[in-house]
Amino acid sequence: MHTQRDPIINNWYTNLTGQLFKVRMASYNAEGMGSLVIEYIDGTKQIISKTEWDCLKLMTHNNTRQRQLPDHPEKLTQ
């Protein structure tokens, strides 16, 4: 399901091509939100306008904390 909502800083999103990115920053002007800085998982940053954001078909990425595995897998209990 695609979401159409305002971007949330530090949230992860996935686009239709499966690229994972995080909204890093938003700038505002007299009319409201002007542009956004997004950062892809590989560290590449891109500046897009709020208008461009509104045209994207996005899915929010699951932001829940994942269980961390121990440093030594043999410590896992069954």
Secondary structure, 3 states (H helix, E strand, C coil): CCECCCCCCCCEEEECCCCEEEEEEEEEECCEEEEEEEEECCCCEEEEEHHHHHHCCEEECCCCCCCCCCCCHHHCCC
